[in-house]
Amino acid sequence: MRILIEITHPAHVHFFRNPIRQLSAEGHEIRITSRDKDCTLDLLDRYGIEHRCLSRQLTGAGMARELIARNRALIKQAKAFKPDVIAGLGGICAAQVGRLLRIPSVVFYDTETAHLQNALTYPFASRVVVPECYRAWTPSRKTVRYRGYHELSYLHPKYFQPDLQIARKSGLDPDRDNFLLRLVSWKANHDIGRKGWSPELMDSVVSTLQSRGKVIISSEGELPDHLNDLRYNGDPAEIHHLLAYCRACIGESATMASEAAILGAPFVYANVQHVGYVIEQAEQYKMGIIPNNHEIATMAYAIENLLSKTREDYQILFQEMLSEVVDVCQFASLQITQAAESKKHPIRSRRDTAN
């Protein structure tokens, strides 16, 4: 089988790298099309994944130009490679080009707040795969749901074991509690019209955490000069080793909040966009806190409340969560091959949901 996989974001590298390995081991021919965004290309090279870069990230008005150019480039790749299926995470181009060329497409996604992206993707996809906790509309008769989260594809204990030496090399201080503070760039298509923390809130959170241990900041954007000494300067591919040994993760990133939970570390997720998988991890499994607002006092209270439980408490909650999810790597691989053979393997579990 010939499989074309679109990888346009660093998180997509992590999600697909184990399914790529599994599908290749099964004898399928894989072609990866990539995008120059943040550390996406570096991660692909780091994992030894051959890829063809089709576009560079553009923001604002440039998003439409990039979409058109990328679709054209992907059409050329698909005509040359002749895939049996195109897969993507988010997958606007995978779905649109698949529909245009009559190639089955499977799109994985978990972000309900990406309204524009989803509107440009779901109607064209052959198969839409979302977690059970996904809370927005998905198209009837072609939706598959699963018990789990994207981050399990690469951080499940079956696929990832944290290394203390790598964590120490990445900045971990083993003699005290460590806190990873994650800030996002607010340049994604689902961030249009939104902004992040105020400088005052950032300083307050840093001060609160520094009173309890070491703070390491992973930021997609620039930091104020007085916080630059706290920036994570390790290998982007090794940050999960550090995260696994942190006392907690605090920040704006839903992905990193989920990654922390899956590694057994609690989170405070402070973002105006609430997504189903983080809500489930916080409310059902008690692995994190989502503050009602981003006032300084509210954030300080959330952090203190989070740290009122011990590491051992969170390990018990983590194991309970882990016992109830599927092997997302195997599940994703199966969805890709079944989408290519959709006439033989129709979607049996269909559910159309709305907010």
C-alpha positions, 0 to 999 in steps of 0.5 A: 500500500502507498501512504502519503502523510502530511506533517505541517507542525512539530506536534504532527511529527510526534503523533505520526513517527510511531505509526510511520515506523509501524506501517513501514514495518508492515511493508507499506510505502510511505511518503512524507510531505512537510512544512517549514514551521518552528522545529518541524523539519529539525524533528523530522531529520532528528528522527530520520524521517525522509520528507519533502518540504512543500511550504513555509508557514505564513501568518495573517493574510499569508495563510490563504496564499500558503494554503493555495500554494501547498495544495498545488504542491501536494497535488503534484506529489500525489500525482507522482506518488499515486497514494492509496490514502492521504493522512494528516493531523488537522489535514486541510490539504490532505482532505481537499487534495484527496477529494479533488483527486479521488484519493481516500483521506483520513484526518485526525484532530482534537481541537474544537476551537479551530473553527475555520480549519475544521470547516475547510477540512471535515467536509472533504475528508473521507474519514475524520478520527477524533477522541471520544471527548471531542465536543464539537460537530463532526460529519455524520457517517464518516466519524470514528471516535476512540478512547484516548488522546493524540499524545498517547501515540508517542508518550505511552509507556509502550513507546516512551521511557523518560531518561533522567540523564537526558532530563538533567542535561535539558536543565532538570535540577534533581535536588528540588522541584522543577516546573515547566512553563509553556507559552505559545506564539498565538500564530496558529489559524485557531489563534486568530483574534486571541492573545496570551498572558499579560506581562504582569501575569507571566511575572507573577506565575514565575515568582510563585513557582520560583518560591517552590523550585526551579522554573524552566520556560519553553516559549514559542515566542520572544521572552522579556529580557529578565526571563531569558535566563529561564528559557529552555535551551535543550534539544526540542526532541528531548523536552519530554524527558524533562517534562516527565520529571517536572513537578508540574506543567503550567501554561497556555499549551493544551498539547503540553498540558496533555503531554504532562498528564500522560507522563504523570505530571499535573498541569494548570492550563490557562488559555481562553480556548478550552478543548475536550481532551484537556477538560476530560483530563482535568475533570474526570482524571483530576490530572490538572486544573483549568482556572476560570479566569487568568487573574493573578490571584486565580492563577496563584490559587490554582497552582497552590491547589494543584501542588496540594497533592503529592507526586504519589497522588498523581501517579495513582490518578495517572495509572487510572487514566492509562488503564482506560485508553487505547494504543493510539499508535496502533489505532491510528495505523489501522485507521489509515490502512482501513481508509485506503480500503474503505469499501472493504472496511466501512465505518461501523461506529458513526456518531454526529455530535454538536456543541 
